[in-house]
Amino acid sequence: MIRLGEIAVLQATSVREARNKIRAVAEMALEDSVAATRLATATSELGRLILNSGPSSRIEVGIDGDAAGRHLYLDFFGGESNRRIGRLANFFDGLRDSMNDSGEAFVRGVTLLPGVGRPPQELIDHLRSIVEQKSRDELMTEIQTKNLELQESLDNLRQTRSAKDRMESELNIGREIQMSMLPLTFPAFPDRSDFDVHAGLYPAREVGGDFYDLFLIDDHHFCYCVGDVSGKGVPAALFMAVTKTLIKSRAANDLSPASILSHVNTELSHNNDSCMFVTIFLGILDVKTGETVFTNAGHNPPYLKRANGELVPLDQRHGPIIGAAEGLAYREDVETLAPGDCLFLFTDGVTEAMDEDVRLYGDQRLIDVLNAHDFTSTEGLVQAAVDDVWEYQGNAEQADDVTVMAVAYFGAVDDSGVHRIELTAANRLEEIDVINKNFNDFAEEHGVPEAIRRRVNLVFDELLNNIISYAYGDDDEHVVEVVISLAGDRLGVTITDDGRAFNPFEGVPPDTDLAVDDRPIGGLGVHLVQNVMDHVAYERHGTKNVVSLTKIIEQEDEGKKGEKPR
Amino acid sequence: MKLETTTIDAVTVVEMEGNLDTNTSVDAQDYINGLIDGGSTKLLTDFTKVDFVSSAGLRVLLATAKKLGGSGGSLRICGLNEAVNEVFEISGFSTILEVFSSRDDAMQGF
């Protein structure tokens, strides 16, 4: 007999895997799928009988062939009782008890195969590869063993590697944490025409704890900051993470940079045994007025590049570095940006970059670059500044993180002709009807086409249903805020709830190609919302989920009103 | 939502009026289940007076189609407005359910 291999049968899942393997083997060897299914069924039955009878439970698979015919052998090891085997006899061409050379008892099921003579080597190889395929359980065991080995070698490594190596790997982890926290998608606010922002952080190999953040606090307050944490590696990265989180959660309900940083400073200074600190420039821009309030806590003063080309340093100081002393009250200043003005923020990695002769880049060179740059976009300005640093640095090693950010103000959007309503709903399903009713009145009043109105009705039904049904872990009353705005051809909807953090647009879209009987019920709503709207976005602001949706009202929609569906 | 039933030949025509959404789908499902339990096997839902349909409404239609299909009957749908039609297209329901543009078309050979 030519041995094809063995399949361990140690768990319920391995019975199923054995069944699948035997089916595949039989299909190939028998060329008869009905017979193959019969064998697979027999394997399940016998597999269950030998299951749980000890560590040697297995099915050995073999094949042979001579002038008289060919046979497939399935030997079931481990079953102590043969009484129930009898009824399985008709699944095989022969079924008998047997014993191997080591005295192990087994039940052998024989199946006649088509053809005569020794089976071709190609077939044998193929069958062998099916049988020997690693089962999930085997793989799991293997992975666990590998993990243990890995753990062991890691332990060894930890003990033997030099201090320098260890430090390097820790720096890498810190670096990963640092980079994973940055908003890296630009343009960050593609649907905003009133302002734009671009930022870049280029990490140094060793030192450096730079970070930046940029987010909308509400519809017209844009928060931006650039900072630099003392220290390096994991502790610095974690300190940075905490700083960033504290700022963002505080800013959700506080529009004063001075107040935000005073609060963050107190939090960070308290029990700051590691004596780490952070320099930071934090600003909040009101895009309706162009006014930006800012606080500089020990950071490099940014520059304001006016639309007329003038370059103004924002060099007011509002308090010391953050994290050093509890209870400090930071101050703030206001600067009004005119349309076309651009703020340029950076870290000392820029001005302290060094060339091959270890000379500093310096403030003057940065001023020259900013003066010379013909501003067209925030991305262009960021790129120009960074390129100049690289040019200056030449082949010298980058000593510190280099971070730059450009915030441009383009002027408030003309909101004459902007219609807006703010609605609230309690967390009861009946309230969906109230929102839809109010929206319908709004739509009618401002001539929103029927076809658009109906799609937005659908959106409210889906999203409010989700929030009301799933967002809250308690039985308390909650308020969902709905803001609807119509500006020209742009219909905007914002839905804000204080439920648990949940991004509805993160899930996997349902398979819409399945037939009626295969269709699972549910999972469609968000998919519909994403498709009927032109733009959807989710953000977590402090303790609130904010979903923003936009629908562009195309002129032809008007004509489609009376059109018959296809 | 208003639901009205007329029987034409062996076809039970359900005329819906309003929205088939979160708040109306339970009643609509009960109503339709009542018709099926009462012996209706050929069901035509006329959406001419339906404003919009959300996924909760689609669930009703899917459940109805499965229920009828299981007992040898079938569900036909007609009279979708543009927004409802889009929902059917996006969800793939226009290919898995029998959708007709008018009641007359739907009655043909039913």
Boltz contact constraints between the chains, C-beta under 6 A:
constraints:
  - contact:
      token1: [A, 429]
      token2: [B, 22]
      max_distance: 6.0
  - contact:
      token1: [A, 429]
      token2: [B, 23]
      max_distance: 6.0
  - contact:
      token1: [A, 432]
      token2: [B, 22]
      max_distance: 6.0
  - contact:
      token1: [A, 433]
      token2: [B, 23]
      max_distance: 6.0
  - contact:
      token1: [A, 451]
      token2: [B, 82]
      max_distance: 6.0
  - contact:
      token1: [A, 451]
      token2: [B, 83]
      max_distance: 6.0
  - contact:
      token1: [A, 454]
      token2: [B, 51]
      max_distance: 6.0
  - contact:
      token1: [A, 454]
      token2: [B, 52]
      max_distance: 6.0
  - contact:
      token1: [A, 454]
      token2: [B, 83]
      max_distance: 6.0
  - contact:
      token1: [A, 455]
      token2: [B, 83]
      max_distance: 6.0
  - contact:
      token1: [A, 457]
      token2: [B, 52]
      max_distance: 6.0
  - contact:
      token1: [A, 458]
      token2: [B, 52]
      max_distance: 6.0
  - contact:
      token1: [A, 458]
      token2: [B, 54]
      max_distance: 6.0
  - contact:
      token1: [A, 461]
      token2: [B, 21]
      max_distance: 6.0
  - contact:
      token1: [A, 461]
      token2: [B, 22]
      max_distance: 6.0
  - contact:
      token1: [A, 461]
      token2: [B, 54]
      max_distance: 6.0
  - contact:
      token1: [A, 462]
      token2: [B, 54]
      max_distance: 6.0
  - contact:
      token1: [A, 465]
      token2: [B, 22]
      max_distance: 6.0
  - contact:
      token1: [A, 512]
      token2: [B, 91]
      max_distance: 6.0
  - contact:
      token1: [A, 512]
      token2: [B, 92]
      max_distance: 6.0
  - contact:
      token1: [A, 513]
      token2: [B, 92]
      max_distance: 6.0
  - contact:
      token1: [A, 515]
      token2: [B, 96]
      max_distance: 6.0
  - contact:
      token1: [A, 516]
      token2: [B, 65]
      max_distance: 6.0
  - contact:
      token1: [A, 516]
      token2: [B, 96]
      max_distance: 6.0
  - contact:
      token1: [A, 519]
      token2: [B, 62]
      max_distance: 6.0
  - contact:
      token1: [A, 521]
      token2: [B, 59]
      max_distance: 6.0
  - contact:
      token1: [A, 524]
      token2: [B, 55]
      max_distance: 6.0
  - contact:
      token1: [A, 524]
      token2: [B, 91]
      max_distance: 6.0
  - contact:
      token1: [A, 525]
      token2: [B, 55]
      max_distance: 6.0
  - contact:
      token1: [A, 528]
      token2: [B, 55]
      max_distance: 6.0
  - contact:
      token1: [A, 528]
      token2: [B, 87]
      max_distance: 6.0
  - contact:
      token1: [A, 528]
      token2: [B, 90]
      max_distance: 6.0
  - contact:
      token1: [A, 531]
      token2: [B, 90]
      max_distance: 6.0
  - contact:
      token1: [A, 560]
      token2: [B, 82]
      max_distance: 6.0
  - contact:
      token1: [A, 564]
      token2: [B, 101]
      max_distance: 6.0
  - contact:
      token1: [A, 565]
      token2: [B, 80]
      max_distance: 6.0
  - contact:
      token1: [A, 565]
      token2: [B, 82]
      max_distance: 6.0
  - contact:
      token1: [A, 565]
      token2: [B, 85]
      max_distance: 6.0
